[in-house]
Amino acid sequence: MRIWNLKQGFLTADSQNEALVEGFTVRVTSGVLLQNALQGLKKNLDRLELAQRRVATGRRVHRASDDPAAVAEAMRLRGRLADLSQFQRNTIAAGTRLGAEQAVLDSLETVLERSREIADELASGGQDAASRTAALEELSALKEQIVALGNTTLGNEYLFGGARSRTPPFSADGDYAGGGSPRRIEIAEGTYVDGNHSGEEIFVAPLEAIDRLVEEIAAGEPDGIGEAARSLAAASDAVVRVRGEVGTRLGRVEDAQTRLAQESARLLTQSDALLNADPTEAAVEVVVAQTAMEQAYAAVAKILKTSILPYMH
């Protein structure tokens, strides 16, 4: 029988299963050895079960008690991923609004271009009354188009209503009743972009220029028509500048989307590494656990055999 010599600190053989250390006797019985062996067997069983579960599920951590530190860090990463997910939704909303505004501006430029053509045709003063009447009718239709563009809806909101997005920002006469504050959208932590311009910034000047052109055509004043044409040109230039701003904002949104996607992928990889099992390592762990189990079974069998030998004679 092998026993622990407390004085020398290593295992020695003693036929009587005892060691004398400074007047004390330590007896290691077969029952103690068997109990220890069975405890070791249970640990190896638990280890094998965990290893097999990791292989089957691909997960390294199944309960918080498996690795509290890893679970805590994974929860922190998941919280950050939730924040990034919200920012990604915000960038989609911003991109949608800006894309819709860009399409409206394209249409507005076309309307203004036709309005300027009409003004240029009449600026010489050589047109007859019928031509002027036809021009006035067409300009009335063009103004209606501008009002309709100003009242563009996106979902259940008026795109250019500003803070008053639930009611049409423009009346049929072209009067603006929307709010002046554009919607600001957070596309990254501490980074904001205006979702679109207000209707006042975009449509008021073109509508005023068309109204002036209509008045001058009705009055038959070539000089006044020329001035109105220049007002239309200025309004058109302003629309071009706004369109450039929209393009810049769309670029910022696209950059933010790229960064958010990269950061989300990085954090997700980190979280998975904390909680998921490496397939190769998990398979090796099963083999190691199985080997340990076989050794534990052998140890228990040896102890049991030794314990019953005296009773077999």
N, C-alpha and C positions, 0 to 999 in steps of 0.2 A: 504494500500500500504506500502511495506517495503522500507526504504531509508537508505542511509549511513550517519551516524552522524560523521562528520569529526573530531569533538572535542573529542568525547568519543571513537571513533574507533570501533564501532560495529553497527549492524543494529537495528533500532528502528521502531516502527509503528507510523505513523502520518496520520491522516485522510485527511490532505491537501497535502500530498506528499511533504513536505518541512521541512528543519531543519535550525535553525538559529545558526550560529557559528561566534561569535565575529563580528557581524554586517553583515555577508554574508549569503545569502540564496542559498541552493543547491536544485534544484527541479529535481526529477527523474520522467520523464514522461513515459507513457506506450510505446511510440515510442522508447525511449532509451532502455528500458528493452527488447522490442521485437528485436531490432537490436542486442543487446548482446546475446540474446537467439539464434537468427539465426546464429550468428558467431560461437557460441558453437556447434550448430547443424552441421554446415559445418565441423568443426574440428572432430567431432565424425564420420561423414560420411567418411572423409579422413582416419581416424584411422581404421574404419571397412573395408574399401576397401583395405588398406595396409595389414591388418591381414588376410583377405580372400586371397589376392594374395600370401602371404607367405605360407599359407596352400596349395594352388593349385600348386605352383611352387617348394616349398621346399627351397626357397631362402629367406634369411633375408634381403639382400641388393640387390636392383635392379638398383639403380642409385648411382653415387658417392655421390650425395647430401643426400642420406639416412643415410650414416655414413662415412664421409670423412676419419676419422682416421682409421676405419676398412679397407676401400678400399686401403688406402696408405700402410698399413701393409700387406695386402693380395698381393698387387703388388710387394712389397719387397720379400715376400716369394715365389711368382711365379718366380721372377728373379733368386732366389737361386735355385729353382727347375730346371730351365732351365740349370743352370751351372751343377747341379748334373746329369741331363739327358745326357749332353755332356760327362761327365766323365764316365757314364755307357756305352755309345757307345764306348768310348776309351778302356774300359776294355774288351768289346766284341772283338774289333779289336786285342788287345794285346793277349787275350786268343786264338783267332783263329790262329794268327801267331805262337805263342809258341806251340800250339798243332800240327800245321803242321810241325814245326821244330822237335818236339819230334818224330813224325812218320818217318821223314827222317833219324834221328839219329838211330832209331831202324833198319832201312834198311841198313844203313851204317855199323853198327856193324856186321850184318849178312855177308855183303860182306867182311869185314876185317877178320872175323873169317874163312871164306873159303880161303882167301888168305894166312893166317897163316898155315892152314892145308896143302896147296900145298907146302909152304916153308918147313915145317917140313918133308913132304914126300921126298923131294929132298935134304935135308940137309946132309943125310948120304952119298950121292954121288953114290949110287948103282943103280940109275935109268938109263935106256938106252935112246938112242936118241929119240925114239918114245915117251917115257913118257915125256921127256923134251919138245918136240914139242907140245904135247897135253896140258901140263901145261902152256906153253907160250900162246897158243890159248885161254885157259880159263882165264888166267890173263888179256889178252887183252879185253875179254868180261867183266870181273869184273871192269876193269878201265873205260870202257864205262858206266857201271852202276853208278860208282861214279860220273862221269862227268854229267850224266843225273840227279842224285840226287842233285848235286850242282846247276843245272839249273832249279830246281823246281820252278814252277810258282804258285802264289796265286792271283787269279783274273787276272788282266792284268799287274802284276808286278813279277819280279824274286825275290823270297824270300831271297836269299842269295847274292843279288847284292849290298847290302849296299846303298851308296848314288847314285849308278848307277843301279837303279832297272828296267829300261826300256830295257836294253840290256842283253843278256846272260852273266853271269859273268865268265863262263869257255868256252874255245875253245875246239874243238874236241881233241886236244893234251893234254888238262888238264891245260893249262896256265890260270892264274887268271887275269881277267880284270875288276873286280868289284871294288866298293868303299869300303874303310875300315871302314866307320862309320856306325854302326847299327842304326836303327830307334828307337828313344826314344819316348815313349808314356806317356802322363800325365794321370794317373789313379785316381788321387785325387789332390786336391789343393796343389801344391808344391811337389807332389810325382810322380816320374817317374820310368818307367821300360823299359829296352831294349826289343823291340819287338822280336828280334832274334839275333843270332850271325852272323857275316859276313862269307862269304864263305871262306875267307882266314883263319879264325880261325879254321874252321872245316875240310876242304877238302884238303888243300895244303899238309899237312904232310902225309896223307894216299896216295895221288897220288904220292908223291915223293918216299914213301916207296915201292910202287908197281913197279914204274919205276926202282928202284935200284934192286928189286928182279928179274925183267925181265932181266936186264943186267947181273946179276950174274948167272942166270940159263943159259943164252946164252953162257956165258964164261965157264960154267961147273965148277965153283969154289965152293966146298962145304962150305969152311969157309965164303966166301962172301955171300952165300945163308943164312948161319946162322946169319950173321950180318943183312942182309935184314929182316930176320924173327924177329929179336929183334926190328928193326925199326918199323915193322908192329905192334908189341906188344905195343910199346910206343905210336904209333898213336892211337891204339885202346883204350888204357888207357885214352888218352886225350879226345877221343870221350865220354867215360864214364863220365869223369869229366864235360864236357860240358852238357851232358844229366842231370846230377845232378843240374847244374845251371838252366837249363830250368825248372826242376821240382820245384825248389825254387821260381823262378819267377812266375810260374803258381799258386803256393800257395799264393803269394802276391796279384796276380790279383784276385783270388777267395775271399780272405779276403776283398779286396777293394770293390768287387761287393756286398758282404754281408753288409758292412758298408753303402755303397751308397743306397742300397735298404731300409735299416732301416731309414736312415736320410730322404730319399725322402718320405717314409710313414709318418714319424713324421711331416714334413713340410706340407704335403698335408692335414693331419688331422687338423693342426693349421689353414691353409687357409680356409678349409671348415667350421671350427667352426666360423670363422670371417664372412663369407658370407652366410652360409646356416642356415636355421631355424631349431630349435629343434621341432620335430613334436608335442610333448606334449605341449610345451610352446606356439607354434603357435595356437593350438586348443583352449587353455585356453584364449589366447589373443582375439580370435574371439568371444568367449562367453562374455568376459568382454566388448569388443567394442559394441556388440549387446545390452547388458544391458544399457550401457551408451547412446546408441542411443535411446532406449525406454524412458529413463529418459529425454533426450533432447526433444524428440517429446512431451512428457507430459508437459514439462515446456512451450514450445511454445504454445501448445493448451490452457493451463491455462491462459497465458498472453493474447492471442487472445480473450478468453471468457470474461476476466475481462474488456478488452478494449471496447467490443461492448455491455456490459450490459446496460450502460446509454441510449443506443439508442433503447432498446427493450421494453421500457415502452410507 
